[in-house]
Amino acid sequence: MTRRVAVIGGGLAGITAALHCADAGCQVTMFEARGQLGGLTHSFSRGELRVDNGQHVFLRCCSSYQLLLRRLGVADRVQLQPRLAIPVCSPGERRPVWLRRSSLPAPLHLAASLVQYRPLSVRERMHFALAAAALRRVDPAHPATDGQNFGSWLRRHGQTDRAIAALWELVGVATLNARADQASLSLAATVFQEGLLTKAAAADIGWSRVPLRELHGDPALSCLRTAGAQVQTGVTVRAIEPSGNPMAGWQVVTDDARSSVEAVILAVPPVAAEGLLPPGSIPLPPGWSQRLGSAPIVNLHMVLDRPVLGEPFIAGVNTPVQWVFDRTTQSGLAQSGLQNGQYLAVSLSAADDVVDTPTAALRAQFLPELGALLPALREAQVLDFFVTRERHATFRPAPGTAALRPPAVTATRGLFLAGAWTATGWPATMEGAVRSGAAAATALLAESPTDITAEAAL
């Protein structure tokens, strides 16, 4: 028997869950409040420019996310480094120091780069290696691990504040969306074990070569419709209610209609999920979504009259500038008439201190800081400068967070949860979102199998 399934939310988690169910033979209807799919990975137009709401990258170890790209038929639209290479820039330094991996097995693959890592003293480099070895032995799944903060753990293992800022947070802030002192040791251990300390190739960096709407939203819409799913964009679900009909477990209520389905996958942000979940569905007290909290990301976008950055991206240390990306190709800048210009995006994670700063003040603060890293910028003309702010980009990965992240399966039959904020064991990344969608769909199909196997599912 074909099962009728509603997927509420069209971000990466919802897209994954919907495709998984549709590929398994379910009759799927997706509801998305925005006008396009993609969730927090979306694009918009600014004149003739194509602008992503924020810079998103993935690592080679993000296997579920790359599987989704292949299912969407867009794996050729991303760039993946053949070997990890990060140019790290500091103010006053004439050239970057490179973090590169070698062909040695992890964790020795970074040894040569660390020996020459100028932002740290020789003693700090040695102590980094000792702390990394200790972090490999941490059990991220142990409840006591989640109760500790990463910064305190690092200091107990010989890490100075400078080492934390110049190396650990170089990776940690961007992946966790939190400073070390505000991050759960469990989530930090997951990031470093999966990305840097277990497999040499795991941290090779990938990014989209096209606007995110062309990578996620539009291909997902096409794939879902081809798979037989109905997709309703611009439609907000107001309630989900148990149905009195034993053959239809749920009523999905929108402003204009009610839809009867047998199962629901709720793939919306935590606050929205708490508002829609029936009482008793998950073992958390009222207000749990506010306790889980959210953390912002701010992106500074600038269009220049000439190239000033010769690499796809750089990272900054000893500066408020975190990561800088060349967005010239993705934005279609050349097609807009500026043949010799460059479009840069500065990504600022854990951005509580600047999320409310006016655009003019951000420009006044960050252009000189960026010029200290990229001297050519001092001679360039800034043709446009604007800011995108995701105030609730991720859940806040604080110590104790694991207890506030419910699993995919709820206590209510036929109701499942998806989203990077659910109990994936990962921080709020694209990989975590995709894993959550696959977990929700797998649980649904196990509870309510269809007459078509899920061999093609994600």
C-alpha positions as CSV (number, residue, x, y, z in Angstrom):
1,M,0.0,0.0,0.0
2,T,1.3,3.5,-0.9
3,R,1.7,5.7,2.1
4,R,0.7,9.3,2.1
5,V,3.5,11.4,3.7
6,A,3.7,15.1,4.4
7,V,7.1,16.7,4.7
8,I,6.9,20.1,6.3
9,G,10.0,22.2,5.5
10,G,12.0,22.4,2.3
11,G,15.5,22.8,3.6
12,L,18.2,20.2,3.1
13,A,16.7,18.0,5.8
14,G,13.2,18.1,4.2
15,I,14.5,17.6,0.7
16,T,16.4,14.6,1.8
17,A,13.5,13.1,3.7
18,A,11.1,13.8,0.8
19,L,13.3,12.2,-1.8
20,H,14.0,9.2,0.4
21,C,10.2,8.6,0.9
22,A,9.3,9.3,-2.8
23,D,12.0,6.9,-4.0
24,A,10.6,4.3,-1.7
25,G,7.1,4.6,-3.3
26,C,5.4,7.0,-0.9
27,Q,3.0,9.6,-2.0
28,V,4.8,12.7,-0.8
29,T,3.6,16.3,-0.4
30,M,6.1,18.9,0.7
31,F,5.1,22.2,2.3
32,E,7.5,25.1,2.3
33,A,6.7,28.5,3.6
34,R,9.3,30.3,1.4
35,G,9.0,30.8,-2.3
36,Q,11.9,28.4,-3.0
37,L,13.4,25.3,-1.6
38,G,16.8,25.2,0.0
39,G,16.1,26.5,3.5
40,L,19.1,28.3,4.9
41,T,21.1,27.7,1.7
42,H,19.4,30.0,-0.7
43,S,20.2,32.7,-3.2
44,F,18.7,36.0,-4.3
45,S,19.3,38.7,-6.9
46,R,20.8,42.1,-6.3
47,G,20.5,43.9,-9.6
48,E,22.3,41.6,-12.0
49,L,24.3,39.8,-9.2
50,R,23.3,36.4,-7.9
51,V,23.9,36.4,-4.2
52,D,24.0,33.6,-1.7
53,N,22.7,34.4,1.7
54,G,25.9,33.0,3.1
55,Q,29.0,31.1,2.2
56,H,28.6,27.3,2.7
57,V,31.4,24.8,2.4
58,F,31.6,21.0,3.0
59,L,34.4,18.6,3.7
60,R,35.2,15.3,1.9
61,C,34.0,13.5,5.0
62,C,30.5,14.8,4.4
63,S,29.4,11.7,2.7
64,S,25.7,12.0,3.1
65,Y,25.7,15.5,1.7
66,Q,27.6,14.4,-1.3
67,L,25.2,11.6,-1.8
68,L,22.4,14.1,-1.9
69,L,24.3,16.1,-4.5
70,R,24.5,13.0,-6.7
71,R,20.8,12.3,-6.2
72,L,20.1,15.9,-7.3
73,G,22.3,15.4,-10.4
74,V,24.5,18.4,-9.4
75,A,27.8,16.8,-8.2
76,D,29.5,18.4,-11.1
77,R,28.6,21.9,-9.8
78,V,30.8,21.7,-6.8
79,Q,34.6,22.0,-6.4
80,L,36.4,19.7,-4.0
81,Q,40.1,20.2,-3.2
82,P,42.3,17.3,-4.3
83,R,44.2,17.9,-1.1
84,L,43.5,20.2,1.9
85,A,45.2,23.5,1.5
86,I,44.3,26.6,3.5
87,P,46.1,29.9,3.1
88,V,46.2,31.6,6.5
89,C,46.8,35.3,6.5
90,S,47.8,37.6,9.4
91,P,48.0,41.4,9.5
92,G,51.5,42.6,8.6
93,E,52.6,39.3,7.1
94,R,53.7,39.6,3.4
95,R,52.6,36.0,2.6
96,P,50.2,33.5,4.0
97,V,51.2,30.4,6.0
98,W,49.7,27.3,4.5
99,L,47.9,24.5,6.3
100,R,48.3,21.6,3.9
101,R,48.0,17.9,4.3
102,S,50.6,15.5,3.1
103,S,50.1,11.9,1.9
104,L,50.9,10.5,5.3
105,P,48.1,8.9,7.4
106,A,46.2,11.0,9.9
107,P,47.2,12.7,12.2
108,L,50.7,12.8,10.7
109,H,49.3,14.4,7.5
110,L,49.4,17.8,9.0
111,A,52.8,17.5,10.7
112,A,54.9,19.3,8.1
113,S,52.5,22.3,8.0
114,L,52.3,22.6,11.8
115,V,56.1,22.6,12.1
116,Q,56.1,25.8,9.9
117,Y,52.9,27.4,11.4
118,R,54.2,30.9,12.2
119,P,51.2,32.1,14.2
120,L,52.3,29.7,17.0
121,S,55.6,29.3,18.9
122,V,57.5,26.1,18.6
123,R,56.3,25.1,22.1
124,E,52.7,25.8,21.2
125,R,53.0,23.7,18.1
126,M,54.3,20.8,20.1
127,H,51.5,21.1,22.7
128,F,49.0,21.3,19.9
129,A,50.1,17.8,18.7
130,L,49.7,16.4,22.3
131,A,46.2,17.9,22.6
132,A,45.2,16.6,19.2
133,A,46.3,13.1,20.3
134,A,44.2,13.4,23.5
135,L,41.2,14.7,21.5
136,R,41.3,11.5,19.4
137,R,40.6,9.6,22.6
138,V,37.6,11.6,23.7
139,D,34.2,9.8,23.4
140,P,31.8,12.3,21.9
141,A,28.8,10.1,22.7
142,H,29.4,10.1,26.5
143,P,27.0,12.4,28.4
144,A,29.8,13.8,30.5
145,T,31.6,14.9,27.3
146,D,28.7,17.0,26.2
147,G,28.6,18.7,29.6
148,Q,32.1,20.2,29.2
149,N,33.1,23.2,27.2
150,F,35.8,22.9,24.6
151,G,37.9,25.9,25.7
152,S,38.3,24.6,29.2
153,W,39.3,21.2,27.9
154,L,41.9,22.7,25.6
155,R,43.5,24.7,28.4
156,R,43.7,21.7,30.6
157,H,45.6,20.1,27.8
158,G,48.2,22.8,27.5
159,Q,46.7,25.1,24.9
160,T,47.3,28.8,25.3
161,D,44.7,31.4,24.4
162,R,46.8,32.3,21.4
163,A,46.9,28.6,20.2
164,I,43.1,28.3,20.7
165,A,42.4,31.5,18.6
166,A,45.0,30.9,15.9
167,L,44.5,27.2,15.2
168,W,41.7,25.4,17.1
169,E,39.1,28.2,16.4
170,L,40.3,28.6,12.8
171,V,38.4,25.4,12.1
172,G,36.1,25.3,15.1
173,V,34.3,28.6,14.8
174,A,33.3,28.0,11.2
175,T,32.1,24.5,11.8
176,L,30.5,24.9,15.2
177,N,29.3,28.5,14.9
178,A,30.7,29.1,18.4
179,R,33.9,30.1,20.1
180,A,35.7,27.3,22.0
181,D,34.6,28.6,25.4
182,Q,30.9,28.4,24.3
183,A,31.1,25.1,22.5
184,S,30.2,21.6,23.7
185,L,33.3,19.4,23.9
186,S,31.2,16.6,22.4
187,L,30.4,18.5,19.2
188,A,34.0,19.9,19.0
189,A,35.4,16.4,19.3
190,T,33.1,15.2,16.6
191,V,34.3,18.0,14.2
192,F,38.0,17.3,14.8
193,Q,37.8,13.6,14.9
194,E,35.7,13.3,11.7
195,G,37.5,16.1,9.9
196,L,41.1,16.2,10.9
197,L,42.3,13.4,13.2
198,T,41.0,10.1,11.7
199,K,41.4,10.1,7.9
200,A,43.9,12.2,6.1
201,A,41.6,13.2,3.2
202,A,38.5,14.0,5.4
203,A,39.0,17.7,5.7
204,D,39.6,18.5,2.0
205,I,37.3,21.5,1.4
206,G,34.5,21.7,-1.1
207,W,32.3,24.5,-2.2
208,S,29.6,25.3,-4.8
209,R,30.6,26.7,-8.2
210,V,27.1,28.0,-8.8
211,P,24.6,30.0,-6.7
212,L,23.1,27.8,-4.0
213,R,19.6,27.9,-5.5
214,E,21.1,26.2,-8.6
215,L,22.8,23.7,-6.4
216,H,20.0,22.8,-4.0
217,G,16.6,24.5,-4.4
218,D,15.8,24.3,-8.1
219,P,17.3,20.8,-8.7
220,A,15.5,19.5,-5.6
221,L,12.2,20.9,-6.9
222,S,12.8,19.2,-10.3
223,C,13.8,15.9,-8.7
224,L,10.9,15.8,-6.3
225,R,8.4,16.4,-9.1
226,T,10.0,13.8,-11.3
227,A,9.8,11.3,-8.4
228,G,6.0,12.0,-8.2
229,A,6.0,14.3,-5.1
230,Q,3.9,17.4,-4.9
231,V,5.7,20.5,-3.8
232,Q,3.8,23.5,-2.4
233,T,6.0,26.6,-1.9
234,G,4.8,29.8,-0.3
235,V,2.5,27.7,1.9
236,T,2.8,27.9,5.7
237,V,1.6,24.9,7.8
238,R,-0.4,26.3,10.8
239,A,-1.1,23.0,12.6
240,I,-0.8,19.3,12.4
241,E,-3.7,17.4,14.1
242,P,-4.5,13.8,14.7
243,S,-7.2,12.5,12.3
244,G,-10.3,10.6,13.4
245,N,-9.9,8.5,10.3
246,P,-7.8,5.3,11.1
247,M,-6.6,5.3,7.5
248,A,-5.3,8.8,7.7
249,G,-3.3,9.5,10.8
250,W,-2.9,13.3,10.4
251,Q,-4.4,16.5,9.1
252,V,-2.0,19.1,7.9
253,V,-3.6,22.5,8.2
254,T,-2.6,25.5,6.1
255,D,-4.4,28.8,5.6
256,D,-6.4,27.4,2.7
257,A,-6.7,23.7,3.1
258,R,-6.5,20.5,5.1
259,S,-4.6,17.5,3.8
260,S,-5.0,14.0,5.1
261,V,-1.8,12.0,5.4
262,E,-0.7,8.9,7.2
263,A,2.7,10.2,8.4
264,V,4.4,13.6,8.9
265,I,8.1,14.5,8.8
266,L,8.5,17.8,10.5
267,A,11.7,19.4,9.1
268,V,11.4,23.0,10.4
269,P,13.5,25.1,12.8
270,P,13.2,24.2,16.5
271,V,10.9,27.1,17.6
272,A,8.5,26.3,14.7
273,A,8.7,22.6,15.5
274,E,7.8,23.1,19.2
275,G,4.8,25.2,18.1
276,L,3.5,22.4,15.8
277,L,4.3,19.3,17.9
278,P,1.4,17.8,19.8
279,P,1.9,17.7,23.6
280,G,3.9,14.7,24.8
281,S,5.5,14.0,21.4
282,I,9.0,14.4,22.7
283,P,10.3,14.2,26.3
284,L,11.2,17.8,26.7
285,P,9.6,20.5,28.9
286,P,7.9,23.5,27.4
287,G,10.3,26.1,26.2
288,W,12.9,23.6,25.1
289,S,13.5,25.3,21.7
290,Q,14.3,28.6,23.4
291,R,16.8,26.8,25.7
292,L,18.4,25.2,22.7
293,G,18.8,28.7,21.3
294,S,20.3,29.9,18.1
295,A,23.5,31.5,16.9
296,P,24.0,34.0,14.1
297,I,26.2,34.2,11.1
298,V,26.9,37.5,9.3
299,N,28.3,37.8,5.7
300,L,29.9,40.9,4.4
301,H,29.7,41.2,0.6
302,M,31.8,43.6,-1.5
303,V,32.2,44.2,-5.2
304,L,35.6,45.6,-6.2
305,D,36.9,47.2,-9.4
306,R,39.8,44.8,-9.6
307,P,41.0,41.5,-8.3
308,V,42.7,41.6,-4.9
309,L,42.5,37.9,-3.9
310,G,44.3,35.3,-5.9
311,E,43.0,32.2,-4.1
312,P,39.5,30.7,-3.8
313,F,39.5,31.6,-0.1
314,I,41.7,32.6,2.8
315,A,41.4,32.3,6.5
316,G,42.5,35.0,8.9
317,V,44.2,34.9,12.3
318,N,45.0,37.8,14.7
319,T,42.2,39.7,13.0
320,P,38.4,39.9,13.3
321,V,38.3,38.7,9.6
322,Q,37.6,34.9,9.8
323,W,37.2,33.6,6.2
324,V,37.2,35.4,2.9
325,F,35.8,33.8,-0.3
326,D,36.1,34.8,-4.0
327,R,32.5,34.8,-5.2
328,T,33.2,36.3,-8.6
329,T,32.2,33.3,-10.8
330,Q,29.2,32.2,-8.7
331,S,27.7,35.7,-8.7
332,G,27.9,36.2,-12.5
333,L,29.8,39.4,-12.0
334,A,31.4,39.4,-15.4
335,Q,28.0,38.9,-17.0
336,S,26.8,42.0,-15.1
337,G,29.2,44.1,-17.1
338,L,32.2,44.3,-14.7
339,Q,34.7,42.2,-16.6
340,N,37.8,42.9,-14.5
341,G,36.2,43.2,-11.0
342,Q,36.1,40.8,-8.1
343,Y,33.3,39.9,-5.6
344,L,34.4,38.9,-2.1
345,A,32.4,37.6,0.8
346,V,33.7,37.7,4.3
347,S,32.0,35.0,6.5
348,L,31.7,35.8,10.2
349,S,30.5,32.9,12.3
350,A,29.5,33.1,16.0
351,A,28.6,36.7,15.1
352,D,26.7,37.8,18.2
353,D,28.9,40.8,18.6
354,V,28.2,42.2,15.1
355,V,24.8,40.8,14.1
356,D,23.2,44.1,15.0
357,T,26.0,46.4,13.8
358,P,24.8,48.8,11.0
359,T,26.2,48.2,7.6
360,A,28.1,51.5,7.5
361,A,29.8,50.6,10.8
362,L,30.7,47.1,9.5
363,R,32.2,48.6,6.4
364,A,34.3,51.1,8.4
365,Q,35.5,48.4,10.7
366,F,36.2,45.5,8.3
367,L,37.6,47.2,5.2
368,P,40.8,48.3,6.9
369,E,41.1,44.9,8.6
370,L,40.7,43.2,5.2
371,G,43.2,45.6,3.7
372,A,45.7,44.5,6.3
373,L,45.4,40.9,5.0
374,L,45.1,41.8,1.3
375,P,47.3,44.8,0.6
376,A,46.0,45.1,-3.0
377,L,42.6,46.1,-1.5
378,R,44.0,49.4,-0.4
379,E,44.3,50.5,-4.0
380,A,40.9,49.1,-5.1
381,Q,37.6,50.9,-5.4
382,V,34.7,49.4,-3.5
383,L,31.8,49.5,-5.9
384,D,29.2,47.9,-3.6
385,F,29.2,46.8,0.0
386,F,26.2,45.0,1.6
387,V,25.5,42.6,4.5
388,T,23.4,39.4,4.9
389,R,22.5,38.4,8.4
390,E,21.2,34.9,9.4
391,R,20.2,35.6,13.0
392,H,19.2,32.0,13.6
393,A,21.7,30.3,11.4
394,T,22.2,27.3,13.7
395,F,21.3,26.0,17.1
396,R,23.7,27.2,19.8
397,P,26.1,24.3,20.4
398,A,26.6,25.0,24.1
399,P,27.6,22.4,26.7
400,G,24.5,20.4,27.6
401,T,23.0,20.8,24.1
402,A,22.6,17.0,23.5
403,A,19.8,16.7,26.0
404,L,17.8,19.3,24.0
405,R,18.1,17.6,20.6
406,P,15.3,15.1,20.1
407,P,15.7,12.0,17.9
408,A,13.9,11.5,14.6
409,V,11.3,9.2,16.2
410,T,8.7,10.8,18.4
411,A,6.4,9.3,20.9
412,T,3.5,9.9,18.6
413,R,2.9,7.3,15.9
414,G,3.4,8.5,12.4
415,L,5.3,11.7,13.4
416,F,9.0,12.2,12.8
417,L,11.5,15.0,13.2
418,A,14.3,16.2,10.9
419,G,16.7,19.1,10.9
420,A,20.3,19.7,11.7
421,W,19.2,20.6,15.3
422,T,17.9,17.0,16.0
423,A,20.1,14.3,17.6
424,T,22.5,13.6,14.7
425,G,25.6,13.8,16.8
426,W,26.9,16.5,14.4
427,P,26.9,20.3,14.7
428,A,24.5,22.3,12.6
429,T,26.1,21.7,9.2
430,M,24.7,20.7,5.8
431,E,25.9,17.2,6.5
432,G,24.0,17.1,9.7
433,A,20.8,18.3,8.0
434,V,21.0,15.7,5.3
435,R,21.7,12.9,7.9
436,S,18.7,14.0,9.9
437,G,16.4,13.8,6.8
438,A,17.6,10.4,5.9
439,A,17.2,9.2,9.6
440,A,13.6,10.5,9.7
441,A,12.6,8.9,6.4
442,T,14.3,5.6,7.3
443,A,12.4,5.5,10.6
444,L,9.1,6.3,8.8
445,L,9.6,3.5,6.3
446,A,10.5,1.1,9.0
447,E,7.3,1.9,10.9
448,S,5.1,2.1,7.8
449,P,6.7,0.2,4.9
450,T,5.4,0.6,1.4
451,D,5.1,-2.0,-1.3
452,I,8.1,-0.5,-3.1
453,T,11.6,-1.1,-1.7
454,A,13.9,1.8,-0.8
455,E,16.9,0.5,-2.8
456,A,17.2,3.9,-4.5
457,A,16.8,5.9,-1.4
458,L,19.5,8.2,0.0
